[in-house]
Amino acid sequence: MNSMRFPAAEKEGVKWYKSVRFYVFLSLSAVFIVFLILFNIVFFKTYENYWICQRMSEVSRYATFVAGQSAMNETDQGTDSESQLHADLESINRLYTYMRILIIDDKGMVVQDTSQSRVGRYIINDEILGALAGNIENGGDSKVKRLAVPITVRDSGKTCGVVYVFASMELLHQKLVENREWVILIEIIMGIVVIALFYLICYLAVRPFDRINSWLKQRKEEKNPVPKPKFHMQNEFSLLADTIDDSTRDLLAMDRSRKEFVSNVSHELKTPLSSIKVLTESLLLQDHVPEEMYKEFLQDINSEIDRMTNIVNDLLTLVRLEEGGSVLNLSTFNLADLVDDILKRLKPLADQRSITLSREGSPNVQVEADATKLTLAISNLVQNGIKYNRDNGKVTVVLEQSGPNALISVSDTGIGIEEENFDKLFQRFYRVDKARDRAAGGTGLGLSIVRQIVTLHKGVISVSSTVGKGSTFLIKMPVEQISDQDEEDI
């Protein structure tokens, strides 16, 4: 076993004796070997006891037969009976060489002996005394078993002697040892085959891990996506590969999003910083700069600082919303009142371009929501409607209630959006017209903030637009907020 190697494990940087394959193989082999040892002990002990019982049953049967013959001989007191008994003993001795039979009278003297060595001698022990008392007695050890059977006269029921049998177990043990050697040899061959099979099973069972590991390394090193390994059947490995594939795709998407976010933030902050630097250097490098130029440049610098402040504030708002730690401060209020306050606050901005702000639809849509966050979302939509509208245009907010949902529609008569840009509108820093958006003072974060706020309220936002005619943003959100736990209970 020590000479075995696991090339795949070593190739991947894992020592063969530390690999999962080796531990599984070692565990299976150890369990099999322990089982084999226990099986040998139990099987051979049972096997030995079985054959000893079989032999002792045979000994008991012939001892009982001899006892019956001796009882008849005692009753008949004839020469023929004695001759017949002697012949039977000789026959038994020839057929069953492992048995030695002694017939002992009631005084303990040996009157018959199949080996003729103890005839006329006395034998007295506990087994013979127990048999003379009318009991069948057993004795001996693992090599020689003894059996004492009483000889009882039928008519009187008197015990007149004992049939004392010695049964040698030596030949039986020799056969058992020979059989054990053959069985052990077969078990060794079978063990080698089974352990080899265990190794093959372990290799095949863990091999998909090597494929998954190799795939992950390739995916890490290659720039282009590497297809996941295919498995012949749907099992734990295929599910693991699917989960890893989904997780890595999500991680890659998050990484790309992070890089894009950092790049966009850097770009957005770099532009006003560059403008501030150019303006300040212009002032510093010129002598006797007129006061009017100072004021103009300082106003431009202040404007760029305000722009940076807006970007940072929007970023902080978006980060708080996306972290999931933002808690909704729920209250019940009338949407119409909230929208009227928003339109009133934004009216001076709209009046600069003669844009009309109006509210239509139901005047009484009661919702349970976070008034502050919802105000921010609707304000962003209305501000966008003002920024990207034409002069003398119109921005309309329509409120409706459809069953358990509130519908908030913000429409404008502006430049419109091409349909191919719909999917990108809610991405951070995305602009349809970058030059015009910067001129309007946008940060590219407004719609991302809107979507995040709507999502927090378990709502959805959609857009429809016609180029040159205007755009409509529709928010659909539940009138009453239900917690996640309540949703599970439902």
ChimeraX attribute file (.defattr): number of C-alpha atoms within 10 A of each C-alpha:
attribute: neighborCount
match mode: 1-to-1
recipient: residues
	/A:1	6
	/A:2	5
	/A:3	4
	/A:4	10
	/A:5	13
	/A:6	15
	/A:7	12
	/A:8	16
	/A:9	19
	/A:10	14
	/A:11	10
	/A:12	11
	/A:13	10
	/A:14	14
	/A:15	15
	/A:16	18
	/A:17	16
	/A:18	11
	/A:19	17
	/A:20	15
	/A:21	22
	/A:22	21
	/A:23	14
	/A:24	18
	/A:25	20
	/A:26	18
	/A:27	13
	/A:28	16
	/A:29	19
	/A:30	13
	/A:31	10
	/A:32	16
	/A:33	14
	/A:34	11
	/A:35	12
	/A:36	16
	/A:37	11
	/A:38	11
	/A:39	12
	/A:40	16
	/A:41	12
	/A:42	12
	/A:43	12
	/A:44	16
	/A:45	11
	/A:46	12
	/A:47	13
	/A:48	16
	/A:49	12
	/A:50	12
	/A:51	15
	/A:52	17
	/A:53	12
	/A:54	12
	/A:55	18
	/A:56	18
	/A:57	12
	/A:58	13
	/A:59	23
	/A:60	17
	/A:61	12
	/A:62	18
	/A:63	25
	/A:64	18
	/A:65	15
	/A:66	25
	/A:67	24
	/A:68	18
	/A:69	18
	/A:70	25
	/A:71	22
	/A:72	19
	/A:73	19
	/A:74	18
	/A:75	13
	/A:76	12
	/A:77	11
	/A:78	11
	/A:79	10
	/A:80	11
	/A:81	17
	/A:82	17
	/A:83	12
	/A:84	14
	/A:85	19
	/A:86	17
	/A:87	12
	/A:88	15
	/A:89	22
	/A:90	16
	/A:91	12
	/A:92	18
	/A:93	17
	/A:94	12
	/A:95	10
	/A:96	13
	/A:97	11
	/A:98	18
	/A:99	23
	/A:100	19
	/A:101	26
	/A:102	25
	/A:103	27
	/A:104	28
	/A:105	20
	/A:106	18
	/A:107	14
	/A:108	19
	/A:109	19
	/A:110	23
	/A:111	16
	/A:112	20
	/A:113	22
	/A:114	21
	/A:115	14
	/A:116	12
	/A:117	10
	/A:118	15
	/A:119	16
	/A:120	14
	/A:121	11
	/A:122	13
	/A:123	15
	/A:124	11
	/A:125	8
	/A:126	11
	/A:127	20
	/A:128	26
	/A:129	19
	/A:130	17
	/A:131	23
	/A:132	27
	/A:133	15
	/A:134	20
	/A:135	15
	/A:136	18
	/A:137	18
	/A:138	17
	/A:139	13
	/A:140	12
	/A:141	9
	/A:142	11
	/A:143	12
	/A:144	14
	/A:145	19
	/A:146	20
	/A:147	23
	/A:148	31
	/A:149	27
	/A:150	31
	/A:151	30
	/A:152	21
	/A:153	19
	/A:154	13
	/A:155	8
	/A:156	7
	/A:157	10
	/A:158	15
	/A:159	19
	/A:160	18
	/A:161	29
	/A:162	34
	/A:163	29
	/A:164	26
	/A:165	23
	/A:166	18
	/A:167	20
	/A:168	20
	/A:169	19
	/A:170	13
	/A:171	11
	/A:172	16
	/A:173	16
	/A:174	11
	/A:175	11
	/A:176	16
	/A:177	14
	/A:178	12
	/A:179	13
	/A:180	14
	/A:181	12
	/A:182	12
	/A:183	14
	/A:184	15
	/A:185	12
	/A:186	11
	/A:187	15
	/A:188	13
	/A:189	11
	/A:190	12
	/A:191	17
	/A:192	12
	/A:193	12
	/A:194	16
	/A:195	19
	/A:196	14
	/A:197	13
	/A:198	19
	/A:199	20
	/A:200	12
	/A:201	15
	/A:202	19
	/A:203	18
	/A:204	12
	/A:205	13
	/A:206	16
	/A:207	15
	/A:208	17
	/A:209	14
	/A:210	13
	/A:211	16
	/A:212	19
	/A:213	14
	/A:214	14
	/A:215	17
	/A:216	19
	/A:217	12
	/A:218	15
	/A:219	17
	/A:220	13
	/A:221	11
	/A:222	10
	/A:223	8
	/A:224	9
	/A:225	11
	/A:226	15
	/A:227	10
	/A:228	16
	/A:229	16
	/A:230	14
	/A:231	12
	/A:232	6
	/A:233	8
	/A:234	9
	/A:235	9
	/A:236	9
	/A:237	19
	/A:238	18
	/A:239	12
	/A:240	13
	/A:241	22
	/A:242	15
	/A:243	12
	/A:244	15
	/A:245	18
	/A:246	12
	/A:247	12
	/A:248	15
	/A:249	13
	/A:250	12
	/A:251	12
	/A:252	12
	/A:253	12
	/A:254	12
	/A:255	12
	/A:256	12
	/A:257	14
	/A:258	12
	/A:259	12
	/A:260	14
	/A:261	15
	/A:262	12
	/A:263	11
	/A:264	16
	/A:265	17
	/A:266	11
	/A:267	13
	/A:268	19
	/A:269	17
	/A:270	13
	/A:271	14
	/A:272	19
	/A:273	16
	/A:274	12
	/A:275	15
	/A:276	20
	/A:277	13
	/A:278	14
	/A:279	17
	/A:280	15
	/A:281	11
	/A:282	14
	/A:283	17
	/A:284	10
	/A:285	9
	/A:286	9
	/A:287	8
	/A:288	7
	/A:289	12
	/A:290	10
	/A:291	9
	/A:292	9
	/A:293	11
	/A:294	15
	/A:295	11
	/A:296	12
	/A:297	18
	/A:298	16
	/A:299	12
	/A:300	16
	/A:301	20
	/A:302	13
	/A:303	15
	/A:304	20
	/A:305	17
	/A:306	14
	/A:307	20
	/A:308	19
	/A:309	13
	/A:310	16
	/A:311	21
	/A:312	16
	/A:313	12
	/A:314	18
	/A:315	18
	/A:316	12
	/A:317	15
	/A:318	19
	/A:319	15
	/A:320	14
	/A:321	20
	/A:322	16
	/A:323	8
	/A:324	10
	/A:325	9
	/A:326	13
	/A:327	10
	/A:328	15
	/A:329	11
	/A:330	15
	/A:331	12
	/A:332	13
	/A:333	16
	/A:334	14
	/A:335	24
	/A:336	21
	/A:337	13
	/A:338	15
	/A:339	22
	/A:340	15
	/A:341	13
	/A:342	17
	/A:343	23
	/A:344	12
	/A:345	12
	/A:346	16
	/A:347	17
	/A:348	12
	/A:349	15
	/A:350	24
	/A:351	14
	/A:352	11
	/A:353	15
	/A:354	16
	/A:355	22
	/A:356	17
	/A:357	21
	/A:358	16
	/A:359	17
	/A:360	12
	/A:361	15
	/A:362	12
	/A:363	14
	/A:364	14
	/A:365	18
	/A:366	16
	/A:367	22
	/A:368	19
	/A:369	22
	/A:370	19
	/A:371	19
	/A:372	12
	/A:373	20
	/A:374	18
	/A:375	17
	/A:376	16
	/A:377	21
	/A:378	24
	/A:379	19
	/A:380	17
	/A:381	23
	/A:382	24
	/A:383	19
	/A:384	20
	/A:385	29
	/A:386	29
	/A:387	20
	/A:388	20
	/A:389	24
	/A:390	18
	/A:391	17
	/A:392	13
	/A:393	19
	/A:394	20
	/A:395	26
	/A:396	19
	/A:397	24
	/A:398	18
	/A:399	21
	/A:400	19
	/A:401	19
	/A:402	11
	/A:403	8
	/A:404	10
	/A:405	17
	/A:406	21
	/A:407	19
	/A:408	21
	/A:409	23
	/A:410	22
	/A:411	22
	/A:412	28
	/A:413	25
	/A:414	24
	/A:415	17
	/A:416	20
	/A:417	21
	/A:418	14
	/A:419	12
	/A:420	8
	/A:421	12
	/A:422	14
	/A:423	10
	/A:424	12
	/A:425	19
	/A:426	21
	/A:427	17
	/A:428	21
	/A:429	21
	/A:430	19
	/A:431	19
	/A:432	15
	/A:433	10
	/A:434	14
	/A:435	9
	/A:436	13
	/A:437	17
	/A:438	14
	/A:439	9
	/A:440	13
	/A:441	15
	/A:442	19
	/A:443	23
	/A:444	23
	/A:445	22
	/A:446	26
	/A:447	21
	/A:448	21
	/A:449	25
	/A:450	24
	/A:451	20
	/A:452	24
	/A:453	25
	/A:454	20
	/A:455	15
	/A:456	21
	/A:457	23
	/A:458	14
	/A:459	19
	/A:460	16
	/A:461	19
	/A:462	14
	/A:463	17
	/A:464	15
	/A:465	20
	/A:466	15
	/A:467	13
	/A:468	14
	/A:469	13
	/A:470	22
	/A:471	23
	/A:472	22
	/A:473	19
	/A:474	18
	/A:475	22
	/A:476	20
	/A:477	25
	/A:478	20
	/A:479	21
	/A:480	17
	/A:481	18
	/A:482	12
	/A:483	10
	/A:484	9
	/A:485	8
	/A:486	8
	/A:487	8
	/A:488	7
	/A:489	7
	/A:490	6
